Amino acid sequence: MNKEELKLSIERTIKVKYGKTLDKALDYEIFNALSLSLLENIVDDWNETTELYAKGKQAYYFSAEYLMGRALGNNLISMGVYDEVRELLEELNININKIEEIEEDAGLGNGGLGRLSACFMDSAATMEIPLIGYGLRYNNGLFNQYVEDGFQVEDGDYWLKYGDPWSIRKESETQVIHFEDMDVKAVPYDMPIIGYGTRNVNTLRLWKAEPLKEFDFKLFNDQKYDEAIRLKNRAEDITRVLYPNDSTEEGKLLRLKQQYLLVSASIKDIIKKHKEKFGTVTKRLGELNAVQLNDTHPTLGIPELIRILVDEEGLTFDESLSIAKCMFSYTNHTILAEALEKWDITLIKELFPRILEVIQEIDKRFIAELKAAGYSGNAIKDYRIIYKKQARMANLAIHVGSAVNGVAKLHTDILKETELKNWYELYPEKFQNKTNGITPRRWLRLCNPELSSLITEVLGNEDWVRDLSLLKNLEKYVNDKSVLNKFMSIKHKKKEQLAEYVKENEGVTIDPDSLFDIQIKRLHEYKRQLLNAFYILDLYYRVKEDSNMDIPKITFLFGAKAFPGYKRAKAIVKFINEIANLVNNDKTINGKIKVVFVQNYRVSYAEKLCPAADISKQISTAGKEASGTGNMKLMLNGAPTFGTLDGANVEIVNESGRENNFIFGLEVEDIEELGKNYNPKDYYEKNPSLKRVVDALVDGTFDDGGSGDFEDLFDSLLEEGDQYYLLADFQSFKETEDKVFEAYKDKEEWAKKCFLNTCNAGIFSSDRTILEYAREIWMVERKSL
Ligand code: 26W
């Protein structure tokens, strides 16, 4: 494709799609036309890749979440035409950034788990791995967030409002999904996942639920309009929103329907392709297909496969179960026991009674095996798949799956030694670790073109974009003043860009010459944004007491969404905003401290925040964060980690050196030891500065709008035992911040710390992770066009 052809294609598309000429086109129209023109250019490679992969063993990623973010910029980079297209648009008087910014994020996920799926898709395409993603095409992704009067306010996410030029609806590959009360269509929308530096284009297939019939003609004719479209709405409800509120039975049924639609459609799709090749289902089904269950959400895929093989394909239960054992593997993303999914069997029975029978049969056979192996009573109880009238999805996945993996070394160890100890004893060979990763294309090459150019200049070529371990070769320049200066002036430039964006979007002025301390992640008590807030408030009080206090000018940035039903998380949002309000408006501290809670944190915002961070805040209670991946994004962009020894932080510090990061707080063993003896009141009583900030929750310093939310936060710490050890870690947090301030004074030493973080981030490429899955779990070969 050359420039002239692309230009003609854009003009043609605008003409037929919008009935106008390019000079009159709106930004979103240009975005759509450009995207469609680019898509046209990769369709042949895409189809060829699909055919190539179909010849051998394939892997499938089953995930309820894909937090894709924007497609255009990323695809331009993967296609290697970003600069060319930017120039073309410039010639046409169009600013490429404006066109990129008009695109809505595809926010079909909540947080790390969803973003990991997206990074894996990108890496599999680039690493030429035959991996197909299956998911759901939610009409509304993760809600949009606003802050009003300090409170989080949610609004629907209409990511499809301008259309979705990067998806192709494949009507002819529709599947019909049967529920006890209705049948619906699952229509696939395919998104191309364009590999970088390869012609391979992989597929992400997202299913949309639709009614079999648009409306009931007779009812409509009888003027019963609502009733006529009732079934249509009920079908479409299934993929209407990501994570519908499941506080009621109705909500739970809807969630379960979503999960089933995802796996039923995907399994049928896999079987259909197998039969096109072999005529019938053979034992080779299990040898030629590997399914990765991204957490337990798609675990119903196991009984669904067995149901189809037994009821529709005439295999025996034994044969079907052994195919399932060969096909499935399971990734665990959380240690929080309460997050392990369980479904009431009455719900399963109501929607798909046959699936319940299959699960019961698996359970029955499993118990018989355990008994035969000499297990009894109590031990068996913990392994049971059905227990107390509930189906335990993790047990089903671990028992049937051929592999179980955690997402960071520490996490996998905790699974083996604690959370899933009994399973590890039963099936030691199934357990593996696969430390998470992030794609270097989006999280460096796209979001930080300035640093990317520097790296390319120093290393002599762009090979690092496909092999991030090459960053290690930068390390020898750590004493090269010219490289370090360039590195730090890029950091400054990214801070200026962020400051401008924050001014525009949040209306707050922040100083790019201040230290940017950034905490971006879902809002959750275990992630301890509240601890960070307490620290900031304490710092503010100290600065007020001593205006000469020797600290650098500092800006604390938060980005986080609180789950709409998670009251305490929302209370923390309000508390942070109250602090921001107090601190930012106090003229007496001369702007020494600024606090910003950015609204609507999402993938595209993260792309602006990560390159601008001086400090990466990763402060979860030790043992609670399975891995974290934001930590890797900030590290890659040259920010030292301020964190606990939790999740992947442990590996980050191992790679870049403890001396180049700021580690604080209790470790997993300390917490185990402290255990039941932990009394938060001891810390509170003995530490006046801690007491002062905790008391601010209840002593009238702040206004929670009469909601009682702050009192509830207070109680969570002092009445309910401070489950996440905020009070125990406060002092260590504070002392460690002092070390940051001290280190920040020496500009050269500071630059080295930042630089060494970038140099040592290579291992956290999701290319490395996905290759490990391919080789050690799926046993699929790389194949290139
Ligand atoms: C069942 C409802 C549900 C759905 C999603 C509960 C919890 C979730 C989370 C948002 C799951 C999640 O994002 N987990 C994160 O997964 C990342 C990728 O492995 C890890 O890096 C994070 O540590 C983990 O919190």
Boltz pocket constraint, residues with backbone or C-beta under 6 A from the ligand:
constraints:
  - pocket:
      binder: B
      contacts: [[A, 110], [A, 111], [A, 112], [A, 113], [A, 114], [A, 116], [A, 332], [A, 333], [A, 334], [A, 339], [A, 341], [A, 407], [A, 436], [A, 624], [A, 625], [A, 626], [A, 627], [A, 628], [A, 629], [A, 647]]
      max_distance: 6.0
